[in-house]
């Protein structure tokens, strides 16, 4: 007998034939039948919940290949300054927080600007400048105040700006003699040499609060544990039912996931990649450190259908901020990944070889930079069936695509950054001759290379990357970047479903709506396959189901938005 039956819909199965069905049956957390209304109704009983979809479109649950999901819930821990359009309005928000606080208690806010991107600050403020320590002192003379910098990868532009009031500066020991801890950080000073309380950073990782302002209260373990279910709910509301954290998870974050999983609150199918802290054992070789992880990181890793841990991320960080970030370990701030996981290029190469010898799945985050090392390894240790991963792809040549296909490498593609935010920038750098190499989606499809679209946490909805894959529009110029590299909606959807399941080595149990697979699906407010292209990014689920359990539901299932409109 079926537990749940969904009828009268447009069920996009994303099976091998990309079949469209009317109805689907769920029992025991899995799909047991997919077909017509008449076929499915025969499996319903008196206790079966029947959901009439009203013609709505159903997709398999979406898989985010680079989610940074844990960050989302953390954003609500500090007061937001969103919507403030003057220094006065910022001060009003801070004054409100002061009234709720005890004297001496820290007031820490989110950055200035509007989430998720925090564009165009301080120009959005009437004064066209940032507030300074003296502005903040007006409303908080007896409370230390710190306005956080953004996590730079939300916007992908610098500088990052954070601001402290006079009491906060005093508690941090910052005076006119204080020097930046590294290049790329500026302590703004007035004409007399006195710090204004404004800090500028040229890197994407906010380093001031981990160094000069390390006295500022940090995210606690309890806060991270409480925030993770909030993060999960936000991603479920956007249609995501599985995440792969390819940027790596620090020990700090793995502990959080383990605790939420042990409580039975992990409703997101989660695959974590290990981000080792290479400096944890000074003098130890990467081979020795990887040997410790190899007991459970080999192959597809270990765990259950809700939490899997395996593979190792390898990436470079040669910036001036890197030593400062490592000193903050084991605390990771917004990152959630280990700052100590980065290595010099020569050691990345060494670690790739060491991981291959121990059958640890490798993830690199430097585009095709280490692709030739993959090929070298493959000549001695075949990797074609190990599904090694390359992330942060901005450009690929045809020669690189051919090599990727031969090596069986899986790609994750950051269209939010390299098409929408930086497509024109890349085109200006490469010129017309290199345009076809910019996030070459069509070439990858034609070569049979599996790739996965990702959110990178901004925004949390995968319908933005789906829209970007189909349209390839640059945000700043409005230009379509390499229009020949646009892909169909069907292929884009595969990159968010069945190819995402392939990334986590689970294509046999999820990624499509087929009997025997996990009952992960989403019901949409409009038809992904037919809405005008500009509306793809606006699609939102009215219902999200994971393992047969409804984890997000938005009102009653009425008629879909834009019913009757055709595909443009």
Secondary structure, DSSP 8 states (H G I E B T S, - for coil): --SEEEESSEEE--STT--EESEEEEETTEEEEEE-HHHHHTT--TT-EEEE-TT-EEEE-EEESB--THHHHHTTSSB--TT--SHHHHHHHHHHHHHHS-TT--EEE--SS-TTT-TTTTTTSTTSS---HHHHHHH-SSS-EEE----GGGT--S-EEEEE-HHHHHHHT--TT---SSTTEEEEE-TTS-EEEEEEESSSS--GGGTTTTTS----HHHHHHHHHHHHHHHHHTTEEEEEEEEEE-HHHHHHHHHHHHTT---SEEEEEE---TTSSTT--HHHHHHHHHHHHBTT-EE-SSEEEEEEEEB---STTHHHHHHTTT--TT--S-GGGB--HHHHHHHHHHHHHTTB-EEE-SGGGGHHHHHHHHHHS--TTT--EE----B--HHHHHHHHHHT-EEEE-HIIIIIITHHHHHHHH-GGGGGGBT-HHHHHHHT--EEE--TTSSS-HHHHHHHHHH-B-TTT--BSSGGG---HHHHHHTTTHHHHHHTT-TTTSSS--TTSB--EEEESS-TTTS-GGGGGG--EEEEEETTEEEEE-S-----TTTT----
